[in-house]
Amino acid sequence: MVFTVNSGTLRTQMTNRRYNQILFLRNLCCLSFFLWISVLISCRQPTPKLTTKSSTQNKLSSFQQESLFPYLYQGKLNMFHFLFLKEEVNLLHLERKRINISSGYGSAVKAAYSTISIEFYPKDYYEKYKNDPNTIISGPIINSNSDDFILIQRPKEIEPKIAESQRKKRKELSIHFSSLHIDQQKFESILNQIYETTKQNNPNTDKNLLQENIIFSAINGYLEELDHSTKIWKSKTYLTSSEAEKFNVLFKISHQIFRDKRTILYLKVSNFNIYEDNTNAAEAVKKIIQHELQKENNQFAGILLDFRENDEGILSISRNFISLFSSKPVLYSRVDSTKSNPQSPAIGFERITKLPIAILVNETTKGIAEHVAGSLRENENALILGSKTYGDGSIQSRFYFEPKNGYEYKITTSKITLASGYEIEGNGIIPDLLIEDNNQPEGIEKKKDYWNVLKAKTNPNDLAKNSNPNLIAFLKKIEMEKPKIDETTTKDILLEKSLYYFRQYLETNPETP
């Protein structure tokens, strides 16, 4: 049998067969290529993405590996904690990267040497003041094995004049510390010398405790370069409710009614904290005022708040407290390293009275109490009596180490400015009427006396005045008057004077009931 095939048809069949072969080979090559890539990918180890925490841990571990004194990295409080806080304050402090590293190390060394009663001076600082007995301590010079600094054995007690002179020159000393160029390796070498000396002088003391104390002092010395409030301390152990005495809120918030032609409700507020029964200063004051207003049928002429010796508190509670007396849209502002955050009245703490307010303050009025007093003056024309306050406008955030080791630390992360922009830090609250307290001990330190206060960005002289129009008339009225008080029999003369002046002030205010 003979088949006849058209030549065109045969050519087409051959072409299709060749095309299919080529397509098969191409697909085979592509499949092989992808399989090869897959093998490479599967064999390649993934690169971990380093977080900030892991990179910090790696950095700290490298210090230990390179250290000539690895024992410094052991114990409950050790060099790891020092280096961790060194990084932490750079990230969180209100004035970031404020510390000159060499100055920080120098300050840490000074604090560590103080644990063994040795004064540490950069040599150029020593040469400058060695003939000044109020600056350089008189004592035997100890071999330091260094041409950069001088060590002097400190007497048991430092004379007050020397302590005062050293405090005033502390900022200059910090500048001299920077010229020492102390790095981590040199720092550890000095701490090792201090540790060895301490062991020799205290052979029966636990070596771990000696090392812990040196590291503790060194950390606080380093943090001193930031500000007075950033520090580390040992955690306190509190009694449980079953072991402690029954708590009475009146220990923290006491009140009294002073009856006269104009009756005054007086409240002594010791702090702005949360109390053991889970109440707080704002809630306690709210209950007291509401109770007394109802009891006295709203017959008070004014409220006198006493903030003397009030030196601690929680910012959120102070906001609640201010809200009891003011409903203004901006009570104050909280300023961090990047922005200002205006604070409005707290929800749930509406204004409960429109009575005139006077606030009694002095040098021991500190921190939260200062900003409460200043805010009430700016927002509600509160009259401030007494003496200039401490001047602490900074806010600290509190932290624990992880894992917990019995120590806590706090870092200055923000500060308070009043609604006008006035900064309390280093300036304090200036009373509208200065009342001298002859019973107050002399030489009470204020925040501005420290060398490392935070920088104020506004001129306090322009913003420290009370805008109350009744104040001028009141001040003119009392210029020639003296309070009729028997100072020989009165226990709290400042309070008696404040009550007298507050009543005089109320007489100049036509809106007073």
C-alpha positions as CSV (number, residue, x, y, z in Angstrom):
1,M,0.0,0.0,0.0
2,V,1.3,3.3,-1.0
3,F,0.6,6.5,0.9
4,T,0.8,9.8,-0.7
5,V,1.5,12.8,1.6
6,N,1.4,16.4,0.7
7,S,4.9,18.0,1.2
8,G,3.4,21.1,2.9
9,T,1.6,18.9,5.4
10,L,4.7,16.9,6.2
11,R,6.8,20.1,6.7
12,T,4.1,21.4,9.2
13,Q,4.1,18.2,11.2
14,M,7.9,18.2,11.4
15,T,7.9,21.9,12.5
16,N,5.3,21.2,15.2
17,R,7.3,18.2,16.5
18,R,10.5,20.4,16.7
19,Y,8.6,23.2,18.5
20,N,7.3,20.8,21.1
21,Q,10.8,19.5,21.7
22,I,12.2,23.0,22.2
23,L,9.3,23.9,24.5
24,F,9.9,20.8,26.6
25,L,13.6,21.6,26.9
26,R,12.9,25.2,27.9
27,N,10.5,24.2,30.5
28,L,12.9,21.6,31.8
29,C,15.7,24.3,32.1
30,C,13.4,26.7,33.9
31,L,12.3,24.0,36.3
32,S,16.0,23.1,37.0
33,F,16.8,26.8,37.6
34,F,14.1,27.3,40.1
35,L,15.0,24.1,41.9
36,W,18.6,25.3,42.1
37,I,17.5,28.6,43.6
38,S,15.2,26.8,46.1
39,V,18.1,24.7,47.3
40,L,20.3,27.8,47.8
41,I,17.6,29.6,49.7
42,S,16.9,26.6,51.9
43,C,20.6,26.1,52.7
44,R,21.1,29.8,53.6
45,Q,20.8,30.6,57.3
46,P,18.4,33.5,58.0
47,T,19.9,36.7,59.3
48,P,18.2,37.7,62.6
49,K,16.9,41.2,62.8
50,L,18.6,42.8,65.8
51,T,16.3,44.8,68.0
52,T,17.5,47.8,70.1
53,K,17.4,45.5,73.2
54,S,19.4,42.7,71.7
55,S,22.0,45.1,70.2
56,T,22.4,46.7,73.7
57,Q,22.8,43.3,75.3
58,N,25.5,42.4,72.7
59,K,27.2,45.7,73.4
60,L,27.2,45.1,77.1
61,S,28.4,41.5,76.7
62,S,31.4,42.8,74.7
63,F,32.5,45.0,77.5
64,Q,32.6,42.0,79.9
65,Q,34.5,39.9,77.4
66,E,37.1,42.6,77.0
67,S,37.3,43.5,80.7
68,L,40.4,42.8,82.7
69,F,38.2,42.6,85.8
70,P,35.3,40.3,84.9
71,Y,34.2,40.1,88.6
72,L,32.9,43.6,88.3
73,Y,30.2,42.2,86.1
74,Q,29.0,39.8,88.8
75,G,26.8,40.2,91.8
76,K,23.4,41.7,92.6
77,L,24.4,45.2,91.4
78,N,27.3,45.2,88.9
79,M,28.9,46.8,85.9
80,F,26.1,45.6,83.6
81,H,23.7,47.8,85.6
82,F,26.1,50.8,85.3
83,L,26.4,50.4,81.5
84,F,22.7,49.8,81.1
85,L,21.8,53.0,82.9
86,K,24.5,54.8,81.0
87,E,22.5,53.9,77.8
88,E,19.1,54.4,79.4
89,V,19.6,58.0,80.4
90,N,20.8,58.9,76.9
91,L,17.4,57.6,75.5
92,L,15.0,58.8,78.2
93,H,16.3,61.8,80.0
94,L,14.6,65.2,79.4
95,E,17.9,66.7,78.2
96,R,19.2,63.8,76.1
97,K,22.9,63.1,75.7
98,R,23.6,65.8,78.3
99,I,26.5,63.9,79.9
100,N,30.1,64.3,78.7
101,I,31.3,60.7,79.0
102,S,34.6,61.6,80.6
103,S,32.9,63.9,83.1
104,G,30.4,61.2,83.9
105,Y,33.2,58.7,84.6
106,G,35.1,61.3,86.6
107,S,32.1,62.0,88.7
108,A,31.6,58.2,89.2
109,V,35.2,57.8,90.3
110,K,34.8,60.6,92.8
111,A,31.7,59.0,94.3
112,A,33.4,55.6,94.4
113,Y,36.5,57.0,96.2
114,S,34.2,58.6,98.7
115,T,33.2,55.2,100.0
116,I,36.7,54.8,101.4
117,S,37.0,58.5,102.6
118,I,39.3,59.6,99.8
119,E,38.9,62.8,97.8
120,F,39.6,62.7,94.1
121,Y,40.8,65.8,92.3
122,P,41.9,66.3,88.7
123,K,45.5,67.5,88.9
124,D,44.9,70.8,87.1
125,Y,42.0,71.5,89.5
126,Y,44.1,70.6,92.5
127,E,47.0,72.9,91.3
128,K,44.5,75.7,90.9
129,Y,43.0,75.5,94.4
130,K,45.6,73.7,96.5
131,N,46.3,76.9,98.5
132,D,42.6,77.4,99.2
133,P,41.8,75.6,102.4
134,N,38.1,76.0,101.8
135,T,38.2,74.1,98.5
136,I,40.9,71.4,98.8
137,I,40.7,69.2,101.8
138,S,43.7,69.2,104.1
139,G,45.1,65.7,104.4
140,P,47.8,63.3,103.4
141,I,48.3,62.8,99.6
142,I,48.0,59.1,98.6
143,N,49.9,57.6,95.7
144,S,47.5,57.4,92.8
145,N,49.9,55.9,90.2
146,S,48.7,58.5,87.8
147,D,49.9,62.0,86.7
148,D,46.3,63.0,85.9
149,F,44.7,63.2,89.3
150,I,45.4,63.6,93.0
151,L,44.1,61.5,95.9
152,I,43.8,62.9,99.4
153,Q,42.8,61.1,102.6
154,R,39.7,62.8,103.9
155,P,39.2,63.5,107.6
156,K,36.2,61.9,109.3
157,E,34.2,65.1,109.0
158,I,34.3,67.8,106.3
159,E,34.1,71.3,107.6
160,P,31.0,73.2,106.6
161,K,33.0,75.9,104.8
162,I,34.8,73.2,102.6
163,A,31.5,71.5,101.8
164,E,29.9,74.8,100.8
165,S,32.9,75.8,98.7
166,Q,33.0,72.4,96.9
167,R,29.3,72.6,96.1
168,K,29.8,76.0,94.5
169,K,32.7,74.8,92.5
170,R,31.1,71.5,91.5
171,K,30.3,72.7,88.0
172,E,33.9,73.7,87.4
173,L,35.1,70.4,88.7
174,S,32.9,68.6,86.1
175,I,34.7,70.5,83.4
176,H,38.0,69.4,84.8
177,F,36.7,65.8,84.9
178,S,36.2,66.0,81.1
179,S,40.0,66.7,80.6
180,L,40.9,63.3,82.2
181,H,39.6,61.4,79.2
182,I,38.5,58.4,81.3
183,D,37.2,55.5,79.2
184,Q,35.5,52.3,80.3
185,Q,38.8,50.4,80.6
186,K,40.4,53.0,82.8
187,F,37.3,53.4,84.8
188,E,37.2,49.7,85.6
189,S,40.9,49.7,86.6
190,I,40.2,52.5,89.1
191,L,37.2,50.7,90.5
192,N,39.4,47.6,90.9
193,Q,42.0,49.6,92.9
194,I,39.2,51.0,95.2
195,Y,37.8,47.5,95.6
196,E,41.2,46.0,96.6
197,T,41.8,48.9,99.1
198,T,38.4,48.3,100.5
199,K,39.0,44.6,101.0
200,Q,42.3,45.3,102.8
201,N,40.6,47.8,105.2
202,N,37.6,45.6,105.8
203,P,38.8,42.0,105.8
204,N,35.7,40.7,107.7
205,T,33.1,42.3,105.4
206,D,31.3,40.4,102.7
207,K,33.3,41.0,99.5
208,N,30.1,41.1,97.4
209,L,28.6,43.8,99.6
210,L,31.8,45.8,99.2
211,Q,31.7,45.6,95.5
212,E,27.9,46.3,95.4
213,N,28.4,49.5,97.5
214,I,31.2,50.7,95.2
215,I,29.1,50.2,92.1
216,F,26.1,51.8,93.7
217,S,28.1,54.9,94.6
218,A,29.7,55.0,91.1
219,I,26.2,54.9,89.4
220,N,24.9,57.8,91.5
221,G,28.1,59.7,90.8
222,Y,27.6,59.3,87.1
223,L,24.0,60.2,87.2
224,E,24.8,63.4,89.2
225,E,26.1,64.8,86.0
226,L,22.6,64.8,84.7
227,D,20.6,66.5,87.5
228,H,20.0,66.2,91.2
229,S,16.9,64.0,90.9
230,T,18.0,61.3,88.5
231,K,19.4,58.5,90.8
232,I,19.4,54.9,92.0
233,W,18.4,53.7,95.4
234,K,17.6,50.6,97.4
235,S,14.0,49.4,97.2
236,K,12.1,49.9,100.5
237,T,10.3,47.0,102.2
238,Y,6.8,48.0,103.2
239,L,4.7,46.3,105.9
240,T,1.6,44.5,104.7
241,S,-1.8,45.7,105.8
242,S,-2.0,43.0,108.4
243,E,1.3,44.0,109.9
244,A,0.9,47.8,109.7
245,E,-1.1,50.0,112.0
246,K,-4.5,51.0,110.8
247,F,-4.1,53.9,108.4
248,N,-5.9,57.2,109.1
249,V,-6.2,59.7,106.2
250,L,-6.1,62.5,108.7
251,F,-2.4,61.8,109.3
252,K,-1.9,63.2,105.7
253,I,-4.9,65.5,105.3
254,S,-5.9,67.4,108.5
255,H,-8.4,70.2,108.6
256,Q,-9.7,72.8,111.0
257,I,-12.3,75.6,111.0
258,F,-11.1,79.0,112.1
259,R,-14.1,81.0,113.1
260,D,-14.2,84.8,113.2
261,K,-15.9,87.6,111.3
262,R,-14.8,85.6,108.2
263,T,-14.7,81.9,108.8
264,I,-11.9,80.0,107.1
265,L,-11.6,76.3,106.2
266,Y,-8.0,75.3,106.7
267,L,-6.5,72.1,105.2
268,K,-3.0,70.8,105.8
269,V,-1.9,68.7,102.8
270,S,1.3,66.8,103.4
271,N,1.7,65.2,100.0
272,F,-0.1,64.2,96.8
273,N,0.2,60.5,97.0
274,I,-1.9,57.4,97.0
275,Y,-2.6,56.3,100.6
276,E,-2.6,52.8,102.1
277,D,-6.4,52.6,102.0
278,N,-6.3,53.2,98.2
279,T,-7.6,56.8,98.6
280,N,-5.4,59.8,97.6
281,A,-5.0,63.4,98.5
282,A,-7.5,64.7,95.8
283,E,-10.2,62.3,96.9
284,A,-9.6,63.0,100.6
285,V,-9.7,66.8,100.2
286,K,-12.8,66.5,98.0
287,K,-14.7,64.6,100.7
288,I,-13.6,66.9,103.5
289,I,-14.6,70.1,101.7
290,Q,-18.0,68.7,100.6
291,H,-18.7,67.5,104.1
292,E,-17.7,70.8,105.8
293,L,-19.6,72.9,103.2
294,Q,-22.7,70.9,103.9
295,K,-22.2,70.9,107.6
296,E,-21.6,74.7,107.8
297,N,-24.3,75.5,105.2
298,N,-21.7,77.1,102.8
299,Q,-20.8,79.8,105.3
300,F,-17.1,79.8,104.7
301,A,-15.4,83.0,103.4
302,G,-12.4,81.1,102.0
303,I,-10.2,78.1,102.0
304,L,-6.6,78.1,103.2
305,L,-4.4,75.3,101.9
306,D,-1.2,74.6,103.8
307,F,1.6,73.1,101.6
308,R,4.5,73.5,104.0
309,E,6.6,70.3,104.2
310,N,4.8,68.9,101.2
311,D,7.6,67.5,99.1
312,E,6.3,64.5,97.2
313,G,3.4,63.4,95.1
314,I,2.0,61.9,91.9
315,L,1.3,64.1,88.9
316,S,-2.1,62.6,88.0
317,I,-3.3,63.1,91.6
318,S,-2.2,66.7,91.5
319,R,-4.2,67.2,88.3
320,N,-7.3,65.8,90.0
321,F,-6.6,68.1,93.0
322,I,-6.4,71.3,90.8
323,S,-9.6,70.2,89.0
324,L,-11.5,70.5,92.3
325,F,-10.9,74.3,92.3
326,S,-10.5,75.1,88.6
327,S,-12.3,74.3,85.3
328,K,-10.0,76.3,83.0
329,P,-9.1,74.4,79.8
330,V,-5.4,74.4,80.4
331,L,-4.2,73.9,84.0
332,Y,-0.5,73.5,83.2
333,S,1.8,71.8,80.6
334,R,4.0,68.8,80.8
335,V,7.1,69.2,78.7
336,D,9.2,66.3,77.6
337,S,12.3,66.2,75.3
338,T,10.3,66.7,72.1
339,K,7.0,68.6,72.9
340,S,4.8,70.3,75.3
341,N,1.5,68.6,76.4
342,P,-1.1,71.0,77.8
343,Q,-3.1,69.3,80.7
344,S,-6.8,70.0,81.0
345,P,-9.1,69.3,84.0
346,A,-9.3,65.6,85.0
347,I,-12.5,63.7,84.1
348,G,-14.5,62.8,87.2
349,F,-13.0,65.6,89.4
350,E,-15.3,68.6,88.6
351,R,-15.0,71.9,90.4
352,I,-16.6,71.7,93.8
353,T,-16.3,75.3,95.1
354,K,-15.7,78.8,93.9
355,L,-14.6,80.1,97.3
356,P,-11.4,82.3,97.3
357,I,-8.3,80.3,97.9
358,A,-5.1,81.1,99.8
359,I,-2.0,78.8,99.9
360,L,0.7,78.8,102.5
361,V,4.1,77.8,101.3
362,N,7.8,77.9,102.3
363,E,11.2,76.5,101.4
364,T,10.1,73.0,102.1
365,T,7.2,73.2,99.6
366,K,8.7,71.1,96.8
367,G,7.8,69.6,93.4
368,I,4.2,68.7,92.8
369,A,3.0,71.0,95.6
370,E,4.8,73.9,93.8
371,H,3.0,73.4,90.5
372,V,-0.4,73.0,92.3
373,A,0.2,76.3,94.0
374,G,1.3,78.0,90.9
375,S,-1.5,76.6,88.8
376,L,-4.2,77.7,91.2
377,R,-2.7,81.2,91.3
378,E,-2.6,81.5,87.5
379,N,-6.0,79.9,86.9
380,E,-8.0,81.0,89.9
381,N,-6.1,84.0,91.4
382,A,-5.2,82.0,94.5
383,L,-3.3,84.2,97.0
384,I,0.1,82.7,97.9
385,L,1.5,83.5,101.3
386,G,4.8,82.6,103.0
387,S,8.3,82.3,101.6
388,K,9.8,81.3,98.2
389,T,9.5,77.6,97.5
390,Y,12.2,75.0,96.7
391,G,12.1,75.2,92.9
392,D,11.7,71.7,91.7
393,G,9.7,71.6,88.5
394,S,11.0,68.3,87.1
395,I,9.1,65.0,86.8
396,Q,10.8,61.6,87.3
397,S,9.8,58.3,85.8
398,R,10.5,55.4,88.1
399,F,11.9,52.0,87.0
400,Y,12.9,48.6,88.3
401,F,15.8,46.5,86.9
402,E,14.8,43.3,85.2
403,P,15.2,40.9,86.8
404,K,14.5,42.7,90.0
405,N,17.6,43.0,92.2
406,G,16.5,45.1,95.2
407,Y,17.3,48.5,93.5
408,E,15.1,51.1,91.7
409,Y,16.0,54.1,89.7
410,K,14.3,57.2,88.5
411,I,15.1,59.4,85.5
412,T,14.0,63.0,84.9
413,T,11.9,62.6,81.8
414,S,9.8,65.8,81.8
415,K,9.1,69.0,83.6
416,I,6.2,71.2,84.5
417,T,5.5,74.7,83.1
418,L,2.5,76.7,84.3
419,A,-0.1,77.8,81.8
420,S,1.7,81.1,81.3
421,G,4.9,79.3,80.4
422,Y,6.6,80.0,83.8
423,E,9.1,77.3,84.7
424,I,9.3,76.2,88.3
425,E,12.6,74.3,87.9
426,G,15.3,76.3,89.6
427,N,13.0,79.3,90.1
428,G,10.4,78.2,92.6
429,I,7.1,80.0,93.4
430,I,7.4,83.5,94.6
431,P,4.7,84.4,97.2
432,D,2.3,87.4,96.7
433,L,3.0,88.3,100.3
434,L,6.2,87.4,101.9
435,I,5.8,86.3,105.6
436,E,9.0,85.7,107.5
437,D,9.2,82.5,109.6
438,N,11.6,83.1,112.4
439,N,11.3,79.5,113.5
440,Q,12.5,78.1,110.1
441,P,16.1,76.8,110.4
442,E,18.7,78.7,108.4
443,G,20.6,77.4,105.5
444,I,17.8,75.4,103.9
445,E,18.9,74.4,100.4
446,K,16.8,75.2,97.3
447,K,17.0,73.6,93.9
448,K,18.8,76.6,92.4
449,D,21.6,76.0,94.9
450,Y,22.6,72.8,93.0
451,W,25.0,73.0,90.2
452,N,23.1,70.6,87.9
453,V,19.6,72.1,87.6
454,L,17.8,71.8,84.3
455,K,17.8,74.8,82.0
456,A,14.9,77.2,82.1
457,K,13.8,78.4,78.7
458,T,11.8,81.4,79.9
459,N,12.5,84.5,81.9
460,P,10.9,83.9,85.3
461,N,10.8,87.6,86.2
462,D,8.2,88.3,83.5
463,L,5.8,85.6,84.6
464,A,6.1,85.3,88.3
465,K,3.4,87.8,89.2
466,N,-0.2,87.4,90.3
467,S,-2.6,89.0,87.9
468,N,-5.4,89.4,90.5
469,P,-6.5,93.1,90.3
470,N,-7.6,92.9,94.0
471,L,-4.0,92.1,95.0
472,I,-2.6,95.7,94.6
473,A,-5.4,97.2,96.7
474,F,-4.8,94.5,99.3
475,L,-1.0,95.1,99.5
476,K,-1.5,98.8,99.9
477,K,-4.0,98.3,102.7
478,I,-1.6,96.1,104.8
479,E,1.5,98.2,104.2
480,M,1.0,100.1,107.4
481,E,-0.6,97.2,109.4
482,K,0.9,94.5,111.5
483,P,-1.0,91.4,112.5
484,K,-2.3,91.5,116.0
485,I,-0.7,88.2,117.2
486,D,0.9,87.3,120.5
487,E,4.0,85.6,119.1
488,T,5.1,84.5,122.6
489,T,2.1,82.2,123.0
490,T,1.3,81.2,119.4
491,K,2.8,77.8,118.3
492,D,2.4,78.3,114.6
493,I,3.1,82.0,114.0
494,L,3.2,81.7,110.2
495,L,-0.2,80.1,110.2
496,E,-1.7,82.8,112.4
497,K,-0.2,85.5,110.2
498,S,-1.5,83.8,107.1
499,L,-5.0,83.7,108.6
500,Y,-4.9,87.3,109.5
501,Y,-3.7,88.5,106.1
502,F,-6.1,86.2,104.2
503,R,-9.0,87.8,106.1
504,Q,-7.7,91.2,105.3
505,Y,-7.4,90.2,101.6
506,L,-11.0,88.9,101.6
507,E,-12.3,92.3,102.8
508,T,-10.9,93.8,99.6
509,N,-12.7,91.3,97.4
510,P,-16.3,92.3,96.8
511,E,-17.2,88.8,95.7
512,T,-16.4,87.3,99.0
513,P,-19.5,85.9,100.9
